[in-house]
Amino acid sequence: MTMTNKQRYDKVFMDALNLQPQDLNDDLIYNSVAAWDSVGHMSMMAALETEFDIMMETDDIIDFSSYPKGMEILSKYEIQF
C-alpha cells in the first residue's frame, strides 16, 4: 500500500525525532521536544528532502518551526496534504 504524503511526513517526524503518532499535533514546535534541537532539525530537513525528492531553500529550512508550519512550507514545493 502506498503511503499518503501526510503519512510520509509523519513518518519522517517520528523517525527523526523519535516521536509517537500522538505527539504529532499543532503544539509540536521547534525545541518543544529534546530531539528537535538544531542537530535534529537539520537531520529532519535532510530526511524530508530525501523523502519528497526536493531541495528546500535556506529560508524555508529556517522558517520550518512547527509541525503545521512544515506542511505549509512543503506545499510551496507542490506537496499536497
PyMOL Python script that loads the backbone (N, CA, C, O; Angstrom):
from pymol import cmd

cmd.read_pdbstr("""\
ATOM      1  N   MET A   1       0.848  -1.194   0.000  1.00  0.00           N
ATOM      2  CA  MET A   1       0.000   0.000   0.000  1.00  0.00           C
ATOM      3  C   MET A   1       0.887   1.249   0.000  1.00  0.00           C
ATOM      4  O   MET A   1       1.859   1.331   0.750  1.00  0.00           O
ATOM      5  N   THR A   2       0.547   2.191  -0.826  1.00  0.00           N
ATOM      6  CA  THR A   2       1.304   3.432  -0.913  1.00  0.00           C
ATOM      7  C   THR A   2       0.896   4.376   0.210  1.00  0.00           C
ATOM      8  O   THR A   2      -0.289   4.547   0.497  1.00  0.00           O
ATOM      9  N   MET A   3       1.893   4.982   0.836  1.00  0.00           N
ATOM     10  CA  MET A   3       1.602   5.948   1.897  1.00  0.00           C
ATOM     11  C   MET A   3       1.209   7.290   1.284  1.00  0.00           C
ATOM     12  O   MET A   3       1.700   7.675   0.223  1.00  0.00           O
ATOM     13  N   THR A   4       0.310   7.993   1.977  1.00  0.00           N
ATOM     14  CA  THR A   4      -0.044   9.349   1.561  1.00  0.00           C
ATOM     15  C   THR A   4       1.106  10.287   1.924  1.00  0.00           C
ATOM     16  O   THR A   4       1.986   9.930   2.708  1.00  0.00           O
ATOM     17  N   ASN A   5       1.089  11.474   1.353  1.00  0.00           N
ATOM     18  CA  ASN A   5       2.115  12.460   1.699  1.00  0.00           C
ATOM     19  C   ASN A   5       2.086  12.774   3.188  1.00  0.00           C
ATOM     20  O   ASN A   5       3.135  12.967   3.802  1.00  0.00           O
ATOM     21  N   LYS A   6       0.902  12.827   3.769  1.00  0.00           N
ATOM     22  CA  LYS A   6       0.780  13.098   5.211  1.00  0.00           C
ATOM     23  C   LYS A   6       1.422  11.973   6.014  1.00  0.00           C
ATOM     24  O   LYS A   6       2.117  12.238   6.995  1.00  0.00           O
ATOM     25  N   GLN A   7       1.205  10.739   5.620  1.00  0.00           N
ATOM     26  CA  GLN A   7       1.810   9.606   6.319  1.00  0.00           C
ATOM     27  C   GLN A   7       3.330   9.628   6.180  1.00  0.00           C
ATOM     28  O   GLN A   7       4.052   9.316   7.127  1.00  0.00           O
ATOM     29  N   ARG A   8       3.802   9.995   5.006  1.00  0.00           N
ATOM     30  CA  ARG A   8       5.247  10.094   4.770  1.00  0.00           C
ATOM     31  C   ARG A   8       5.851  11.209   5.626  1.00  0.00           C
ATOM     32  O   ARG A   8       6.917  11.043   6.218  1.00  0.00           O
ATOM     33  N   TYR A   9       5.157  12.341   5.683  1.00  0.00           N
ATOM     34  CA  TYR A   9       5.585  13.487   6.503  1.00  0.00           C
ATOM     35  C   TYR A   9       5.650  13.076   7.971  1.00  0.00           C
ATOM     36  O   TYR A   9       6.636  13.334   8.661  1.00  0.00           O
ATOM     37  N   ASP A  10       4.586  12.438   8.430  1.00  0.00           N
ATOM     38  CA  ASP A  10       4.533  11.994   9.827  1.00  0.00           C
ATOM     39  C   ASP A  10       5.661  11.017  10.138  1.00  0.00           C
ATOM     40  O   ASP A  10       6.278  11.095  11.200  1.00  0.00           O
ATOM     41  N   LYS A  11       5.928  10.110   9.223  1.00  0.00           N
ATOM     42  CA  LYS A  11       6.969   9.111   9.445  1.00  0.00           C
ATOM     43  C   LYS A  11       8.339   9.772   9.596  1.00  0.00           C
ATOM     44  O   LYS A  11       9.129   9.365  10.448  1.00  0.00           O
ATOM     45  N   VAL A  12       8.625  10.776   8.786  1.00  0.00           N
ATOM     46  CA  VAL A  12       9.898  11.484   8.910  1.00  0.00           C
ATOM     47  C   VAL A  12      10.003  12.132  10.287  1.00  0.00           C
ATOM     48  O   VAL A  12      11.042  12.033  10.941  1.00  0.00           O
ATOM     49  N   PHE A  13       8.933  12.795  10.731  1.00  0.00           N
ATOM     50  CA  PHE A  13       8.929  13.401  12.068  1.00  0.00           C
ATOM     51  C   PHE A  13       9.178  12.348  13.141  1.00  0.00           C
ATOM     52  O   PHE A  13      10.015  12.540  14.023  1.00  0.00           O
ATOM     53  N   MET A  14       8.448  11.232  13.064  1.00  0.00           N
ATOM     54  CA  MET A  14       8.567  10.192  14.089  1.00  0.00           C
ATOM     55  C   MET A  14       9.957   9.563  14.086  1.00  0.00           C
ATOM     56  O   MET A  14      10.534   9.326  15.147  1.00  0.00           O
ATOM     57  N   ASP A  15      10.495   9.294  12.902  1.00  0.00           N
ATOM     58  CA  ASP A  15      11.822   8.685  12.811  1.00  0.00           C
ATOM     59  C   ASP A  15      12.919   9.652  13.250  1.00  0.00           C
ATOM     60  O   ASP A  15      13.806   9.277  14.017  1.00  0.00           O
ATOM     61  N   ALA A  16      12.861  10.885  12.772  1.00  0.00           N
ATOM     62  CA  ALA A  16      13.926  11.859  13.049  1.00  0.00           C
ATOM     63  C   ALA A  16      13.927  12.306  14.511  1.00  0.00           C
ATOM     64  O   ALA A  16      14.986  12.530  15.096  1.00  0.00           O
ATOM     65  N   LEU A  17      12.738  12.433  15.092  1.00  0.00           N
ATOM     66  CA  LEU A  17      12.643  12.989  16.449  1.00  0.00           C
ATOM     67  C   LEU A  17      12.236  11.954  17.495  1.00  0.00           C
ATOM     68  O   LEU A  17      11.999  12.291  18.655  1.00  0.00           O
ATOM     69  N   ASN A  18      12.159  10.697  17.075  1.00  0.00           N
ATOM     70  CA  ASN A  18      11.799   9.616  17.992  1.00  0.00           C
ATOM     71  C   ASN A  18      10.468   9.907  18.698  1.00  0.00           C
ATOM     72  O   ASN A  18      10.381   9.865  19.925  1.00  0.00           O
ATOM     73  N   LEU A  19       9.441  10.199  17.904  1.00  0.00           N
ATOM     74  CA  LEU A  19       8.121  10.550  18.433  1.00  0.00           C
ATOM     75  C   LEU A  19       7.112   9.457  18.137  1.00  0.00           C
ATOM     76  O   LEU A  19       7.345   8.574  17.312  1.00  0.00           O
ATOM     77  N   GLN A  20       5.991   9.536  18.827  1.00  0.00           N
ATOM     78  CA  GLN A  20       4.852   8.645  18.613  1.00  0.00           C
ATOM     79  C   GLN A  20       3.783   9.417  17.834  1.00  0.00           C
ATOM     80  O   GLN A  20       3.786  10.648  17.825  1.00  0.00           O
ATOM     81  N   PRO A  21       2.861   8.685  17.174  1.00  0.00           N
ATOM     82  CA  PRO A  21       1.820   9.383  16.398  1.00  0.00           C
ATOM     83  C   PRO A  21       1.047  10.424  17.211  1.00  0.00           C
ATOM     84  O   PRO A  21       0.695  11.479  16.682  1.00  0.00           O
ATOM     85  N   GLN A  22       0.780  10.143  18.476  1.00  0.00           N
ATOM     86  CA  GLN A  22       0.004  11.088  19.290  1.00  0.00           C
ATOM     87  C   GLN A  22       0.777  12.382  19.592  1.00  0.00           C
ATOM     88  O   GLN A  22       0.196  13.364  20.052  1.00  0.00           O
ATOM     89  N   ASP A  23       2.092  12.370  19.328  1.00  0.00           N
ATOM     90  CA  ASP A  23       2.907  13.570  19.547  1.00  0.00           C
ATOM     91  C   ASP A  23       2.789  14.569  18.398  1.00  0.00           C
ATOM     92  O   ASP A  23       3.172  15.731  18.543  1.00  0.00           O
ATOM     93  N   LEU A  24       2.262  14.124  17.264  1.00  0.00           N
ATOM     94  CA  LEU A  24       2.210  14.969  16.072  1.00  0.00           C
ATOM     95  C   LEU A  24       0.938  15.799  16.078  1.00  0.00           C
ATOM     96  O   LEU A  24      -0.139  15.307  15.743  1.00  0.00           O
ATOM     97  N   ASN A  25       1.074  17.070  16.463  1.00  0.00           N
ATOM     98  CA  ASN A  25      -0.085  17.965  16.523  1.00  0.00           C
ATOM     99  C   ASN A  25       0.390  19.413  16.389  1.00  0.00           C
ATOM    100  O   ASN A  25       1.586  19.678  16.276  1.00  0.00           O
ATOM    101  N   ASP A  26      -0.555  20.331  16.402  1.00  0.00           N
ATOM    102  CA  ASP A  26      -0.238  21.742  16.198  1.00  0.00           C
ATOM    103  C   ASP A  26       0.642  22.326  17.291  1.00  0.00           C
ATOM    104  O   ASP A  26       1.221  23.396  17.106  1.00  0.00           O
ATOM    105  N   ASP A  27       0.755  21.637  18.443  1.00  0.00           N
ATOM    106  CA  ASP A  27       1.582  22.125  19.545  1.00  0.00           C
ATOM    107  C   ASP A  27       3.045  21.722  19.396  1.00  0.00           C
ATOM    108  O   ASP A  27       3.894  22.168  20.168  1.00  0.00           O
ATOM    109  N   LEU A  28       3.342  20.882  18.410  1.00  0.00           N
ATOM    110  CA  LEU A  28       4.717  20.423  18.209  1.00  0.00           C
ATOM    111  C   LEU A  28       5.506  21.512  17.503  1.00  0.00           C
ATOM    112  O   LEU A  28       5.323  21.756  16.310  1.00  0.00           O
ATOM    113  N   ILE A  29       6.383  22.162  18.250  1.00  0.00           N
ATOM    114  CA  ILE A  29       7.184  23.251  17.699  1.00  0.00           C
ATOM    115  C   ILE A  29       8.664  22.986  17.983  1.00  0.00           C
ATOM    116  O   ILE A  29       9.020  22.166  18.830  1.00  0.00           O
ATOM    117  N   TYR A  30       9.501  23.698  17.254  1.00  0.00           N
ATOM    118  CA  TYR A  30      10.946  23.591  17.419  1.00  0.00           C
ATOM    119  C   TYR A  30      11.315  23.755  18.891  1.00  0.00           C
ATOM    120  O   TYR A  30      10.842  24.676  19.557  1.00  0.00           O
ATOM    121  N   ASN A  31      12.153  22.867  19.390  1.00  0.00           N
ATOM    122  CA  ASN A  31      12.630  22.849  20.771  1.00  0.00           C
ATOM    123  C   ASN A  31      11.569  22.454  21.800  1.00  0.00           C
ATOM    124  O   ASN A  31      11.827  22.537  23.001  1.00  0.00           O
ATOM    125  N   SER A  32      10.380  22.026  21.357  1.00  0.00           N
ATOM    126  CA  SER A  32       9.368  21.577  22.320  1.00  0.00           C
ATOM    127  C   SER A  32       9.622  20.143  22.773  1.00  0.00           C
ATOM    128  O   SER A  32       9.080  19.700  23.786  1.00  0.00           O
ATOM    129  N   VAL A  33      10.447  19.423  22.021  1.00  0.00           N
ATOM    130  CA  VAL A  33      10.901  18.088  22.427  1.00  0.00           C
ATOM    131  C   VAL A  33      12.425  18.092  22.328  1.00  0.00           C
ATOM    132  O   VAL A  33      12.999  18.784  21.487  1.00  0.00           O
ATOM    133  N   ALA A  34      13.067  17.321  23.185  1.00  0.00           N
ATOM    134  CA  ALA A  34      14.534  17.341  23.270  1.00  0.00           C
ATOM    135  C   ALA A  34      15.213  17.059  21.935  1.00  0.00           C
ATOM    136  O   ALA A  34      16.229  17.673  21.609  1.00  0.00           O
ATOM    137  N   ALA A  35      14.654  16.131  21.165  1.00  0.00           N
ATOM    138  CA  ALA A  35      15.293  15.732  19.906  1.00  0.00           C
ATOM    139  C   ALA A  35      15.212  16.813  18.828  1.00  0.00           C
ATOM    140  O   ALA A  35      16.001  16.807  17.883  1.00  0.00           O
ATOM    141  N   TRP A  36      14.253  17.750  18.964  1.00  0.00           N
ATOM    142  CA  TRP A  36      14.128  18.798  17.948  1.00  0.00           C
ATOM    143  C   TRP A  36      14.979  19.995  18.342  1.00  0.00           C
ATOM    144  O   TRP A  36      14.472  21.078  18.634  1.00  0.00           O
ATOM    145  N   ASP A  37      16.276  19.769  18.341  1.00  0.00           N
ATOM    146  CA  ASP A  37      17.233  20.846  18.540  1.00  0.00           C
ATOM    147  C   ASP A  37      17.837  21.166  17.173  1.00  0.00           C
ATOM    148  O   ASP A  37      17.326  20.712  16.149  1.00  0.00           O
ATOM    149  N   SER A  38      18.905  21.936  17.150  1.00  0.00           N
ATOM    150  CA  SER A  38      19.458  22.344  15.853  1.00  0.00           C
ATOM    151  C   SER A  38      19.960  21.142  15.049  1.00  0.00           C
ATOM    152  O   SER A  38      19.797  21.097  13.829  1.00  0.00           O
ATOM    153  N   VAL A  39      20.566  20.179  15.725  1.00  0.00           N
ATOM    154  CA  VAL A  39      21.061  18.996  15.021  1.00  0.00           C
ATOM    155  C   VAL A  39      19.897  18.150  14.520  1.00  0.00           C
ATOM    156  O   VAL A  39      19.896  17.703  13.373  1.00  0.00           O
ATOM    157  N   GLY A  40      18.912  17.931  15.379  1.00  0.00           N
ATOM    158  CA  GLY A  40      17.721  17.177  14.982  1.00  0.00           C
ATOM    159  C   GLY A  40      16.983  17.846  13.841  1.00  0.00           C
ATOM    160  O   GLY A  40      16.443  17.179  12.958  1.00  0.00           O
ATOM    161  N   HIS A  41      16.964  19.176  13.865  1.00  0.00           N
ATOM    162  CA  HIS A  41      16.280  19.942  12.822  1.00  0.00           C
ATOM    163  C   HIS A  41      16.933  19.687  11.465  1.00  0.00           C
ATOM    164  O   HIS A  41      16.244  19.409  10.484  1.00  0.00           O
ATOM    165  N   MET A  42      18.252  19.783  11.414  1.00  0.00           N
ATOM    166  CA  MET A  42      18.948  19.596  10.135  1.00  0.00           C
ATOM    167  C   MET A  42      18.813  18.156   9.645  1.00  0.00           C
ATOM    168  O   MET A  42      18.680  17.908   8.446  1.00  0.00           O
ATOM    169  N   SER A  43      18.848  17.221  10.575  1.00  0.00           N
ATOM    170  CA  SER A  43      18.660  15.815  10.214  1.00  0.00           C
ATOM    171  C   SER A  43      17.269  15.601   9.615  1.00  0.00           C
ATOM    172  O   SER A  43      17.110  14.907   8.610  1.00  0.00           O
ATOM    173  N   MET A  44      16.269  16.209  10.249  1.00  0.00           N
ATOM    174  CA  MET A  44      14.901  16.066   9.757  1.00  0.00           C
ATOM    175  C   MET A  44      14.720  16.763   8.406  1.00  0.00           C
ATOM    176  O   MET A  44      14.019  16.244   7.537  1.00  0.00           O
ATOM    177  N   MET A  45      15.337  17.924   8.219  1.00  0.00           N
ATOM    178  CA  MET A  45      15.231  18.620   6.934  1.00  0.00           C
ATOM    179  C   MET A  45      15.824  17.753   5.823  1.00  0.00           C
ATOM    180  O   MET A  45      15.246  17.640   4.743  1.00  0.00           O
ATOM    181  N   ALA A  46      16.971  17.149   6.091  1.00  0.00           N
ATOM    182  CA  ALA A  46      17.608  16.278   5.093  1.00  0.00           C
ATOM    183  C   ALA A  46      16.710  15.087   4.789  1.00  0.00           C
ATOM    184  O   ALA A  46      16.577  14.686   3.632  1.00  0.00           O
ATOM    185  N   ALA A  47      16.093  14.520   5.820  1.00  0.00           N
ATOM    186  CA  ALA A  47      15.201  13.368   5.623  1.00  0.00           C
ATOM    187  C   ALA A  47      13.971  13.760   4.808  1.00  0.00           C
ATOM    188  O   ALA A  47      13.521  12.993   3.956  1.00  0.00           O
ATOM    189  N   LEU A  48      13.427  14.942   5.062  1.00  0.00           N
ATOM    190  CA  LEU A  48      12.263  15.416   4.294  1.00  0.00           C
ATOM    191  C   LEU A  48      12.645  15.651   2.834  1.00  0.00           C
ATOM    192  O   LEU A  48      11.891  15.298   1.927  1.00  0.00           O
ATOM    193  N   GLU A  49      13.809  16.245   2.611  1.00  0.00           N
ATOM    194  CA  GLU A  49      14.250  16.483   1.239  1.00  0.00           C
ATOM    195  C   GLU A  49      14.415  15.161   0.500  1.00  0.00           C
ATOM    196  O   GLU A  49      14.047  15.054  -0.670  1.00  0.00           O
ATOM    197  N   THR A  50      14.958  14.167   1.167  1.00  0.00           N
ATOM    198  CA  THR A  50      15.127  12.849   0.549  1.00  0.00           C
ATOM    199  C   THR A  50      13.772  12.194   0.307  1.00  0.00           C
ATOM    200  O   THR A  50      13.516  11.676  -0.780  1.00  0.00           O
ATOM    201  N   GLU A  51      12.906  12.216   1.314  1.00  0.00           N
ATOM    202  CA  GLU A  51      11.597  11.553   1.219  1.00  0.00           C
ATOM    203  C   GLU A  51      10.764  12.120   0.073  1.00  0.00           C
ATOM    204  O   GLU A  51      10.114  11.371  -0.656  1.00  0.00           O
ATOM    205  N   PHE A  52      10.783  13.450  -0.086  1.00  0.00           N
ATOM    206  CA  PHE A  52       9.934  14.088  -1.087  1.00  0.00           C
ATOM    207  C   PHE A  52      10.698  14.516  -2.346  1.00  0.00           C
ATOM    208  O   PHE A  52      10.125  15.145  -3.236  1.00  0.00           O
ATOM    209  N   ASP A  53      11.977  14.178  -2.421  1.00  0.00           N
ATOM    210  CA  ASP A  53      12.804  14.489  -3.578  1.00  0.00           C
ATOM    211  C   ASP A  53      12.743  15.974  -3.930  1.00  0.00           C
ATOM    212  O   ASP A  53      12.448  16.353  -5.063  1.00  0.00           O
ATOM    213  N   ILE A  54      13.030  16.802  -2.924  1.00  0.00           N
ATOM    214  CA  ILE A  54      13.031  18.259  -3.105  1.00  0.00           C
ATOM    215  C   ILE A  54      14.328  18.813  -2.528  1.00  0.00           C
ATOM    216  O   ILE A  54      15.066  18.111  -1.836  1.00  0.00           O
ATOM    217  N   MET A  55      14.590  20.070  -2.822  1.00  0.00           N
ATOM    218  CA  MET A  55      15.696  20.791  -2.210  1.00  0.00           C
ATOM    219  C   MET A  55      15.101  22.087  -1.662  1.00  0.00           C
ATOM    220  O   MET A  55      14.748  22.989  -2.422  1.00  0.00           O
ATOM    221  N   MET A  56      14.997  22.168  -0.351  1.00  0.00           N
ATOM    222  CA  MET A  56      14.377  23.344   0.265  1.00  0.00           C
ATOM    223  C   MET A  56      15.340  24.523   0.277  1.00  0.00           C
ATOM    224  O   MET A  56      16.554  24.356   0.393  1.00  0.00           O
ATOM    225  N   GLU A  57      14.775  25.709   0.154  1.00  0.00           N
ATOM    226  CA  GLU A  57      15.556  26.932   0.258  1.00  0.00           C
ATOM    227  C   GLU A  57      15.945  27.143   1.719  1.00  0.00           C
ATOM    228  O   GLU A  57      15.231  26.717   2.627  1.00  0.00           O
ATOM    229  N   THR A  58      17.070  27.799   1.936  1.00  0.00           N
ATOM    230  CA  THR A  58      17.556  28.046   3.298  1.00  0.00           C
ATOM    231  C   THR A  58      16.501  28.743   4.148  1.00  0.00           C
ATOM    232  O   THR A  58      16.302  28.375   5.305  1.00  0.00           O
ATOM    233  N   ASP A  59      15.821  29.749   3.590  1.00  0.00           N
ATOM    234  CA  ASP A  59      14.790  30.466   4.353  1.00  0.00           C
ATOM    235  C   ASP A  59      13.684  29.531   4.812  1.00  0.00           C
ATOM    236  O   ASP A  59      13.157  29.691   5.913  1.00  0.00           O
ATOM    237  N   ASP A  60      13.324  28.558   3.983  1.00  0.00           N
ATOM    238  CA  ASP A  60      12.276  27.613   4.355  1.00  0.00           C
ATOM    239  C   ASP A  60      12.747  26.693   5.483  1.00  0.00           C
ATOM    240  O   ASP A  60      11.976  26.354   6.381  1.00  0.00           O
ATOM    241  N   ILE A  61      14.006  26.296   5.428  1.00  0.00           N
ATOM    242  CA  ILE A  61      14.549  25.446   6.492  1.00  0.00           C
ATOM    243  C   ILE A  61      14.538  26.204   7.816  1.00  0.00           C
ATOM    244  O   ILE A  61      14.216  25.636   8.860  1.00  0.00           O
ATOM    245  N   ILE A  62      14.887  27.471   7.771  1.00  0.00           N
ATOM    246  CA  ILE A  62      14.885  28.306   8.983  1.00  0.00           C
ATOM    247  C   ILE A  62      13.463  28.530   9.478  1.00  0.00           C
ATOM    248  O   ILE A  62      13.216  28.497  10.684  1.00  0.00           O
ATOM    249  N   ASP A  63      12.518  28.758   8.557  1.00  0.00           N
ATOM    250  CA  ASP A  63      11.121  29.037   8.928  1.00  0.00           C
ATOM    251  C   ASP A  63      10.356  27.797   9.374  1.00  0.00           C
ATOM    252  O   ASP A  63       9.257  27.916   9.915  1.00  0.00           O
ATOM    253  N   PHE A  64      10.910  26.628   9.162  1.00  0.00           N
ATOM    254  CA  PHE A  64      10.258  25.351   9.485  1.00  0.00           C
ATOM    255  C   PHE A  64      10.262  25.190  11.004  1.00  0.00           C
ATOM    256  O   PHE A  64      11.091  24.469  11.559  1.00  0.00           O
ATOM    257  N   SER A  65       9.329  25.869  11.669  1.00  0.00           N
ATOM    258  CA  SER A  65       9.383  25.998  13.125  1.00  0.00           C
ATOM    259  C   SER A  65       8.349  25.163  13.872  1.00  0.00           C
ATOM    260  O   SER A  65       8.358  25.125  15.103  1.00  0.00           O
ATOM    261  N   SER A  66       7.464  24.499  13.146  1.00  0.00           N
ATOM    262  CA  SER A  66       6.443  23.695  13.816  1.00  0.00           C
ATOM    263  C   SER A  66       5.910  22.634  12.858  1.00  0.00           C
ATOM    264  O   SER A  66       6.144  22.682  11.650  1.00  0.00           O
ATOM    265  N   TYR A  67       5.196  21.686  13.429  1.00  0.00           N
ATOM    266  CA  TYR A  67       4.587  20.611  12.636  1.00  0.00           C
ATOM    267  C   TYR A  67       3.640  21.177  11.571  1.00  0.00           C
ATOM    268  O   TYR A  67       3.759  20.809  10.403  1.00  0.00           O
ATOM    269  N   PRO A  68       2.692  22.073  11.944  1.00  0.00           N
ATOM    270  CA  PRO A  68       1.796  22.613  10.901  1.00  0.00           C
ATOM    271  C   PRO A  68       2.523  23.543   9.921  1.00  0.00           C
ATOM    272  O   PRO A  68       2.199  23.553   8.733  1.00  0.00           O
ATOM    273  N   LYS A  69       3.493  24.318  10.398  1.00  0.00           N
ATOM    274  CA  LYS A  69       4.237  25.227   9.510  1.00  0.00           C
ATOM    275  C   LYS A  69       4.997  24.427   8.452  1.00  0.00           C
ATOM    276  O   LYS A  69       5.146  24.876   7.316  1.00  0.00           O
ATOM    277  N   GLY A  70       5.471  23.249   8.827  1.00  0.00           N
ATOM    278  CA  GLY A  70       6.186  22.403   7.874  1.00  0.00           C
ATOM    279  C   GLY A  70       5.325  22.004   6.696  1.00  0.00           C
ATOM    280  O   GLY A  70       5.783  22.004   5.554  1.00  0.00           O
ATOM    281  N   MET A  71       4.064  21.661   6.976  1.00  0.00           N
ATOM    282  CA  MET A  71       3.159  21.291   5.877  1.00  0.00           C
ATOM    283  C   MET A  71       2.918  22.485   4.960  1.00  0.00           C
ATOM    284  O   MET A  71       2.845  22.343   3.740  1.00  0.00           O
ATOM    285  N   GLU A  72       2.797  23.659   5.567  1.00  0.00           N
ATOM    286  CA  GLU A  72       2.604  24.888   4.785  1.00  0.00           C
ATOM    287  C   GLU A  72       3.816  25.131   3.884  1.00  0.00           C
ATOM    288  O   GLU A  72       3.660  25.454   2.706  1.00  0.00           O
ATOM    289  N   ILE A  73       5.007  24.979   4.430  1.00  0.00           N
ATOM    290  CA  ILE A  73       6.230  25.187   3.646  1.00  0.00           C
ATOM    291  C   ILE A  73       6.334  24.153   2.528  1.00  0.00           C
ATOM    292  O   ILE A  73       6.638  24.506   1.389  1.00  0.00           O
ATOM    293  N   LEU A  74       6.086  22.885   2.840  1.00  0.00           N
ATOM    294  CA  LEU A  74       6.205  21.850   1.810  1.00  0.00           C
ATOM    295  C   LEU A  74       5.188  22.040   0.690  1.00  0.00           C
ATOM    296  O   LEU A  74       5.429  21.610  -0.438  1.00  0.00           O
ATOM    297  N   SER A  75       4.068  22.670   0.978  1.00  0.00           N
ATOM    298  CA  SER A  75       3.075  22.911  -0.077  1.00  0.00           C
ATOM    299  C   SER A  75       3.641  23.840  -1.160  1.00  0.00           C
ATOM    300  O   SER A  75       3.189  23.805  -2.304  1.00  0.00           O
ATOM    301  N   LYS A  76       4.623  24.664  -0.801  1.00  0.00           N
ATOM    302  CA  LYS A  76       5.288  25.514  -1.793  1.00  0.00           C
ATOM    303  C   LYS A  76       6.048  24.673  -2.818  1.00  0.00           C
ATOM    304  O   LYS A  76       6.319  25.128  -3.929  1.00  0.00           O
ATOM    305  N   TYR A  77       6.386  23.449  -2.435  1.00  0.00           N
ATOM    306  CA  TYR A  77       7.131  22.546  -3.308  1.00  0.00           C
ATOM    307  C   TYR A  77       6.186  21.529  -3.989  1.00  0.00           C
ATOM    308  O   TYR A  77       6.590  20.444  -4.410  1.00  0.00           O
ATOM    309  N   GLU A  78       4.927  21.938  -4.069  1.00  0.00           N
ATOM    310  CA  GLU A  78       3.885  21.146  -4.746  1.00  0.00           C
ATOM    311  C   GLU A  78       3.633  19.789  -4.078  1.00  0.00           C
ATOM    312  O   GLU A  78       3.283  18.813  -4.742  1.00  0.00           O
ATOM    313  N   ILE A  79       3.814  19.746  -2.764  1.00  0.00           N
ATOM    314  CA  ILE A  79       3.485  18.551  -1.987  1.00  0.00           C
ATOM    315  C   ILE A  79       2.142  18.812  -1.326  1.00  0.00           C
ATOM    316  O   ILE A  79       1.994  19.727  -0.516  1.00  0.00           O
ATOM    317  N   GLN A  80       1.177  17.994  -1.686  1.00  0.00           N
ATOM    318  CA  GLN A  80      -0.192  18.192  -1.201  1.00  0.00           C
ATOM    319  C   GLN A  80      -0.483  17.319   0.008  1.00  0.00           C
ATOM    320  O   GLN A  80      -0.117  16.144   0.045  1.00  0.00           O
ATOM    321  N   PHE A  81      -1.143  17.906   0.993  1.00  0.00           N
ATOM    322  CA  PHE A  81      -1.545  17.168   2.194  1.00  0.00           C
ATOM    323  C   PHE A  81      -3.045  17.101   2.290  1.00  0.00           C
ATOM    324  O   PHE A  81      -3.578  16.519   3.235  1.00  0.00           O
TER     325      PHE A  81
END
""", "prot")
cmd.dss("prot")
cmd.show_as("cartoon", "prot")
cmd.util.cbc("prot")
cmd.orient("prot")
